[in-house]
Amino acid sequence: MTGTIGALKAPTIVAATTMAAVLAAFGSTLLLEHAAHLRIDSVMQAVVLSLTLSRAHRGAPLPDRLNGFVVMPAVALGSVGLGTLMRDDAFAGDAAFAALVTSGVWIRRFGPRFTKAGTLMMLPAIALLVIPHGAPGAPSTHLLWAPAVAFIAYFWVTAVQLAVERPWRAGRTKAPASAPPRGKKMHASTRMAAQMGVALCTAFAAGHWLFPDHWSWVVLTAFIVCNGARGRGDALHKGLLRALGAAGGTVLAALVSGVFAPRDPDAVVLIFAVLGAAAWLRQWSYAYWTGGVTAALSLLYGYFGQSAIPLLQTRLEAILAGVVIGVGAAWSVLPFRSRDVLRRRASESLAALTDVLKDEPHARARFEDSVTELDTVYGPLRLHRFVTRTRPHHADVVDVLRETVPHVRALGPGAKALRANVGAVRRAIAGRHNGASYKPLALNDDDPAAHAIDAGLARIHEIYAPRARGAPPTTAPTREPGPPEKAPPAG
């Protein structure tokens, strides 16, 4: 499993896998378009779906992938009716769109399988915002090919990802399940669904009012900012990245504007090259992806003979409006903090670490997976730490747990004594502490990994349970008497 996860996390492998699926879907749908005399928007739909599926479905269990072959075409067929309704009756169509997407967010409360189903529900609908199914002049018989297009995109994404992941050779462990809310506490997915509903309704109204010909860009941005936003900080962080990426992409697009004549096939090659580079750079920042997509759209507009710069200026304005709407919804409608999400996920990581110390099977892999999940909240916390220059900071928790992973792999048999301090840190994270300072354990010198982990636990404890006034500072672990030893390795 470690080799598989490492390969999937390598930016080059991720980008190559994504573009292989995109190119295969593009070629297959292009053949279908010629054979069935479809419109070019069918090919573009396949590209959009394969791009979004490649990220959303990465690492999915095999049963979920098989279910998708039924779910995706069925939802795509429903999106045909939704697109037609949005074209013919804007109010009813927009309301139906908002209800579909909001319900896809809300059902995440029922577990990982429903989360995947909700994602698949939304993808064809979101693709409507990029390439409308119900464009004027599109015959209904052509629109009924949408399930076939969705099937093609899903098939190639699944085939390419399975070839890379090879689940039949390396089993995956399930991510730790989130604890249900205690008492009357509202589930996070309910809050996120409410934020999404308000953001979409506001974006539809503002988009039709301010950008009647390009309202979809406002709605798409509001969706991206709110979708999966893990707290107020995460929504603001995503909004800033999308705005910065769109601005940078607009500048880049201005530089390449007019390079290719309309219908120049070299422009198509460059579009896929730009998307590939954007998929590779996305592993470091979403801003790169947004900038790459903006530059690719510029080339696409030029391919169809449209003036790219005025459209991109309008797109940038619409994106900024969508950012304001999405961030506003996350901060005003049942808001929750990114730090609270970190608190829960850090507790899950430490619970997995406890299982490692108990020598439970697959616990080490679950610990590493849970640490990887912390990446989803690291961006806004890191930005907040950089701006405020606060130390210690909650972003340090992610750094510490990342640094702990190699030490956990090297743990010796005498490290079970760490369980007491892991429990102490978990209580501090849960707010059940008395303000006492952390008490490092006496560990054998022949287990430097345990020393490093204990030092990391002390750092996390200091963040969640600040030292009581007058209490002695946290010290290094007490060592057993013996000859002078080497300094412990940095943890």
C-alpha positions in Angstrom: 0.0 0.0 0.0 2.8 2.4 0.9 4.2 2.2 -2.7 0.8 2.7 -4.2 0.0 5.8 -2.1 3.5 7.2 -2.8 3.0 6.8 -6.5 -0.4 8.4 -6.4 1.0 11.3 -4.4 3.8 12.0 -6.9 2.7 15.1 -8.8 4.1 13.7 -12.1 2.2 10.4 -11.8 -1.0 12.3 -10.8 -0.8 14.6 -13.8 0.1 11.8 -16.2 -2.8 9.7 -15.0 -5.2 12.6 -15.3 -4.1 13.5 -18.8 -4.1 9.9 -20.0 -7.7 9.6 -19.0 -8.6 13.0 -20.5 -6.9 12.3 -23.8 -8.5 8.8 -24.1 -11.9 10.2 -23.3 -11.3 13.0 -25.8 -10.4 10.6 -28.6 -13.2 8.2 -27.9 -15.8 10.9 -27.8 -14.4 12.5 -30.9 -15.0 9.3 -32.7 -18.5 9.1 -31.3 -19.2 12.7 -32.4 -18.2 11.9 -36.0 -20.2 8.7 -36.1 -23.4 10.0 -34.5 -23.1 13.5 -36.0 -23.1 15.2 -32.5 -22.0 18.7 -31.6 -18.5 19.6 -30.4 -19.9 20.3 -26.9 -20.2 16.6 -26.4 -16.5 16.2 -26.7 -15.9 19.2 -24.4 -18.3 17.6 -21.9 -16.2 14.4 -21.9 -13.0 16.4 -21.2 -14.6 18.4 -18.4 -16.0 15.2 -16.8 -12.8 13.2 -17.1 -10.8 16.1 -15.5 -13.1 16.4 -12.5 -13.5 12.7 -12.1 -9.8 12.1 -12.1 -9.5 14.2 -9.0 -12.7 13.3 -7.2 -12.5 9.5 -7.7 -8.8 9.0 -7.0 -8.2 6.2 -4.6 -11.9 5.1 -4.5 -12.6 1.5 -3.5 -13.4 -0.9 -6.2 -17.1 -1.4 -5.2 -17.6 2.4 -5.4 -16.0 2.4 -8.9 -18.3 -0.3 -10.1 -21.4 1.5 -8.8 -20.3 4.6 -10.7 -20.9 2.8 -14.0 -24.6 2.8 -13.1 -24.8 6.1 -11.3 -22.9 8.3 -13.8 -25.0 7.6 -16.9 -28.2 7.8 -14.9 -27.3 11.2 -13.4 -26.0 12.4 -16.8 -29.4 11.6 -18.3 -31.1 13.6 -15.5 -28.7 16.5 -16.2 -30.1 16.6 -19.8 -33.5 17.5 -18.4 -32.0 19.8 -15.9 -30.1 21.7 -18.6 -33.2 22.0 -20.7 -35.2 23.3 -17.7 -32.5 25.9 -16.9 -32.6 27.0 -20.5 -36.4 27.3 -20.8 -37.3 28.3 -17.2 -34.4 30.0 -15.5 -36.1 30.3 -12.1 -37.3 26.6 -11.9 -34.1 25.4 -13.4 -31.8 27.3 -11.1 -33.9 26.1 -8.1 -33.6 22.5 -9.2 -29.9 22.9 -9.8 -29.4 24.3 -6.3 -31.5 21.6 -4.7 -29.6 18.8 -6.5 -26.2 20.1 -5.5 -27.2 20.9 -2.0 -28.6 17.4 -1.5 -25.4 16.0 -2.8 -23.5 17.8 0.0 -26.0 17.0 2.7 -25.9 13.2 2.1 -22.2 13.1 3.1 -23.4 12.8 6.7 -24.2 9.1 6.0 -20.6 8.0 5.4 -17.9 7.7 2.7 -20.1 5.7 0.2 -22.8 8.4 0.2 -20.0 11.1 -0.1 -18.9 9.4 -3.3 -22.4 9.1 -4.5 -23.0 12.8 -3.8 -19.9 13.7 -5.7 -21.0 11.7 -8.7 -24.5 13.2 -8.5 -23.0 16.7 -8.8 -20.4 16.2 -11.5 -22.7 16.2 -14.6 -24.7 19.1 -13.1 -21.5 21.1 -12.5 -20.4 20.3 -16.1 -23.5 22.2 -17.2 -21.9 25.4 -15.9 -18.9 24.8 -18.1 -20.6 23.5 -21.3 -24.4 23.7 -21.2 -26.2 20.6 -22.5 -29.2 22.7 -23.4 -27.6 25.2 -25.6 -29.9 26.8 -28.2 -30.2 24.7 -31.3 -29.1 21.4 -29.7 -31.5 18.7 -30.9 -33.0 16.5 -28.1 -31.8 13.4 -29.9 -28.2 14.6 -29.6 -28.7 15.5 -25.9 -29.7 11.9 -25.2 -26.2 10.9 -26.0 -25.1 12.5 -22.7 -25.2 9.1 -20.8 -22.9 7.6 -23.4 -20.5 10.5 -23.1 -20.5 10.2 -19.3 -19.9 6.5 -19.5 -16.9 7.0 -21.8 -15.4 9.6 -19.4 -16.0 7.4 -16.4 -14.7 4.3 -18.1 -11.3 5.9 -19.0 -10.8 7.5 -15.7 -11.5 4.2 -13.9 -9.4 2.1 -16.3 -6.3 4.4 -16.1 -6.5 4.9 -12.3 -7.0 1.1 -11.7 -3.9 0.4 -13.8 -1.9 2.8 -11.6 -3.4 1.9 -8.2 -3.6 -1.9 -8.9 -5.9 -2.6 -5.9 -5.8 -6.3 -6.6 -2.1 -6.3 -5.7 -2.1 -3.8 -2.8 -5.1 -3.5 -0.5 -6.2 -0.1 0.8 -7.3 0.5 4.3 -10.4 2.5 5.1 -9.9 6.0 6.4 -10.9 6.4 10.0 -14.6 7.1 10.4 -15.6 10.5 11.7 -17.2 10.4 15.1 -20.9 11.4 15.0 -21.8 14.7 16.5 -22.5 14.6 20.2 -25.9 15.6 21.6 -27.6 18.2 19.6 -24.5 19.4 17.8 -25.3 20.0 14.1 -23.5 17.7 11.6 -20.8 19.5 9.5 -22.5 18.3 6.3 -25.7 20.0 7.3 -23.8 23.3 7.8 -22.0 22.9 4.5 -25.3 22.1 2.7 -26.9 25.2 4.1 -23.9 27.3 3.1 -24.0 25.8 -0.4 -27.7 26.4 -0.8 -27.4 30.1 0.2 -24.3 30.6 -2.0 -25.9 29.1 -5.1 -29.2 31.0 -4.8 -27.3 34.2 -4.3 -24.9 33.4 -7.1 -27.7 32.7 -9.6 -29.4 36.0 -8.7 -26.3 38.0 -8.9 -25.0 36.2 -12.0 -28.2 36.8 -14.0 -28.3 40.4 -12.9 -24.6 41.4 -13.3 -23.5 39.0 -16.1 -26.6 37.9 -18.0 -24.6 36.1 -20.7 -22.0 34.6 -18.4 -23.9 34.0 -15.1 -22.5 30.5 -14.9 -19.1 31.7 -14.0 -20.4 33.3 -10.9 -22.3 30.2 -9.9 -19.3 27.9 -10.6 -17.0 29.9 -8.5 -19.4 30.1 -5.6 -19.8 26.3 -5.8 -16.0 25.8 -5.9 -15.4 28.0 -2.8 -18.2 26.4 -0.8 -17.8 22.8 -1.9 -16.0 20.8 0.8 -14.9 24.0 2.5 -13.6 22.9 5.9 -14.4 26.0 7.8 -14.3 29.7 7.3 -10.6 29.8 6.8 -10.6 27.1 4.2 -13.3 29.0 2.2 -11.4 32.2 2.3 -8.2 30.4 1.3 -9.9 28.7 -1.6 -11.5 32.0 -2.7 -8.1 33.8 -2.6 -6.4 31.1 -4.6 -9.1 31.1 -7.3 -9.0 34.9 -7.6 -5.2 35.0 -7.8 -5.1 32.1 -10.2 -7.8 33.7 -12.5 -5.9 37.0 -12.5 -2.6 35.3 -13.3 -4.2 33.2 -16.0 -5.8 36.3 -17.5 -2.4 38.0 -17.8 -0.9 34.8 -19.3 -3.8 34.6 -21.8 -3.2 38.1 -22.9 0.4 37.2 -23.8 -0.7 34.2 -26.0 -3.8 35.9 -27.5 -3.8 35.9 -31.3 -0.9 33.4 -31.6 -3.1 30.8 -33.3 -5.6 31.3 -36.1 -9.2 30.0 -35.7 -9.4 26.2 -36.0 -5.7 25.7 -35.9 -5.0 22.1 -34.6 -1.8 23.3 -32.9 -4.0 25.2 -30.5 -5.7 22.0 -29.4 -2.3 20.4 -28.7 -1.3 23.5 -26.6 -4.6 23.4 -24.7 -3.9 19.8 -23.5 -0.3 20.7 -22.7 -1.5 23.7 -20.6 -4.1 21.5 -18.8 -1.4 18.8 -18.2 0.9 21.4 -16.7 -1.9 22.8 -14.6 -2.8 19.3 -13.3 0.8 18.8 -12.3 1.2 22.2 -10.6 -2.2 21.8 -8.8 -0.4 19.4 -6.3 1.2 22.5 -4.9 -1.5 25.1 -5.2 -5.0 25.4 -6.6 -4.1 28.9 -7.9 -1.9 27.2 -10.6 -4.9 25.1 -11.7 -7.1 28.1 -12.0 -4.5 30.0 -14.0 -4.0 27.1 -16.3 -7.7 26.7 -17.0 -8.0 30.4 -17.7 -5.2 30.2 -20.2 -6.7 27.1 -21.8 -10.0 28.8 -22.1 -8.3 31.7 -23.9 -6.9 29.3 -26.4 -10.3 27.6 -26.8 -12.1 30.9 -27.4 -9.5 31.7 -30.1 -9.9 28.3 -31.6 -13.6 29.1 -32.1 -12.8 32.5 -33.5 -13.9 34.5 -30.5 -12.0 37.5 -29.0 -10.5 36.0 -25.9 -9.4 39.1 -23.9 -12.9 40.8 -23.4 -14.3 37.4 -22.4 -11.5 36.7 -19.9 -11.9 40.2 -18.4 -15.6 39.4 -17.9 -14.7 36.0 -16.5 -12.3 37.5 -14.0 -15.0 39.9 -12.8 -17.6 37.1 -12.5 -15.1 35.0 -10.6 -14.4 37.8 -8.1 -18.2 38.1 -7.6 -18.5 34.4 -7.0 -15.6 34.5 -4.5 -17.3 37.2 -2.5 -20.6 35.2 -2.5 -19.0 31.9 -1.6 -16.8 33.3 1.2 -19.7 35.4 2.5 -21.9 32.3 2.8 -19.2 30.3 4.6 -18.7 33.1 7.1 -22.3 34.0 7.7 -24.4 30.8 7.4 -23.9 28.3 10.3 -20.1 29.0 10.2 -17.5 26.7 11.7 -13.8 27.1 12.1 -11.0 25.3 10.2 -9.3 24.9 13.6 -12.2 22.8 14.8 -11.8 20.6 11.8 -8.1 20.3 12.6 -9.0 19.4 16.2 -11.2 16.5 15.1 -8.8 15.1 12.5 -5.7 15.4 14.7 -7.6 13.4 17.4 -8.4 10.8 14.7 -4.7 10.6 13.8 -3.7 10.2 17.5 -6.4 7.5 17.9 -4.7 5.6 15.0 -1.3 6.1 16.7 -2.7 4.5 19.9 -3.7 1.5 17.8 -0.1 1.4 16.4 1.2 1.2 19.9 -1.3 -1.6 20.6 0.2 -3.5 17.6 -3.2 -3.7 15.9 -3.2 -4.8 12.3 -3.1 -2.1 9.6 -2.9 0.6 12.3 0.2 2.1 10.8 -1.3 2.5 7.4 -4.4 4.0 8.9 -2.2 6.5 10.9 -0.4 7.5 7.7 -3.7 7.9 5.8 -5.2 10.0 8.6 -2.1 12.3 8.6 -2.5 12.7 4.9 -6.1 13.9 5.4 -4.7 16.8 7.4 -3.5 18.3 4.2 -7.0 19.4 3.5 -6.9 22.0 6.3 -3.2 22.8 6.2 -3.4 25.5 3.5 -5.5 28.1 5.4 -3.8 27.4 8.7 -0.3 27.8 7.2 -1.4 31.1 5.5 -2.8 32.4 8.9 0.5 31.4 10.6 2.5 33.3 7.9 0.3 36.4 8.2 0.1 36.6 12.0 3.6 35.2 12.8 2.1 33.5 15.8 4.1 30.7 17.5 3.1 28.2 18.5 0.3 27.9 15.9 -2.3 25.3 15.1 -0.6 24.8 11.7 2.3 23.3 13.8 0.1 20.3 14.6 0.1 19.3 11.0 3.9 19.8 10.7 4.5 17.7 13.9 2.2 14.8 12.7 3.9 14.8 9.3 7.3 14.6 10.9 6.1 11.8 13.1 5.3 9.4 10.3 8.9 8.2 9.6 9.5 7.8 13.3 6.3 5.7 13.7 7.7 3.4 11.0 10.9 3.0 13.0 9.3 2.4 16.4 10.9 -0.3 18.6 9.1 -2.7 20.9 9.7 -0.5 24.0 7.6 2.4 22.7 4.3 1.3 24.2 4.9 3.6 27.1 4.0 6.4 24.8 0.3 5.5 25.0 -0.1 7.4 28.2 1.1 10.7 26.6 -0.9 10.1 23.5 -3.9 9.8 25.7 -2.9 13.0 27.5 -2.6 14.9 24.2 -6.0 13.5 23.0 -7.6 14.8 26.2 -6.0 18.2 25.7 -7.3 18.4 22.1 -10.8 17.5 23.5 -10.5 20.3 26.0 -10.3 17.9 29.0 -7.1 19.1 30.7 -6.1 21.0 33.9 -3.5 23.2 32.4 -0.6 21.1 33.7 2.5 20.9 31.7 3.4 17.9 29.6 5.3 15.2 31.4 7.8 13.5 29.1 8.3 9.8 29.7 11.4 8.0 30.7 12.4 6.1 27.5 15.3 3.9 26.6 18.1 5.6 24.7 18.1 2.8 22.1 14.8 4.0 20.7 15.4 7.4 19.2 12.1 7.2 17.3 10.2 7.1 20.5 12.1 10.2 21.8 11.2 12.1 18.6 7.5 11.1 18.8 7.4 12.1 22.5 8.9 15.5 21.7 6.3 16.0 19.0 3.5 15.1 21.4 4.8 17.7 23.8 4.6 20.3 21.1 1.0 19.5 20.3 0.1 19.4 24.0 1.6 22.9 24.3 -0.8 24.2 21.6 -4.0 22.7 23.1 -3.1 22.9 26.8 -0.9 26.0 27.4 1.3 25.7 30.4 -0.3 26.8 33.7 1.0 29.9 35.3 4.1 29.0 37.4 4.3 25.5 36.0 7.8 24.4 34.9 8.5 24.3 31.1 8.3 21.1 29.2 11.6 19.4 29.3 13.2 16.7 27.2 12.4 13.1 28.1 14.1 11.8 31.3 16.7 9.2 30.4 18.0 6.3 32.3 21.4 6.6 33.9 24.3 5.6 31.8 27.4 6.7 30.0 27.4 10.0 28.2 25.3 9.7 25.1 24.9 11.4 21.8 22.4 14.2 21.3 19.1 12.8 20.2 18.2 13.3 16.6 15.9 16.2 15.8 12.3 15.3 15.6 
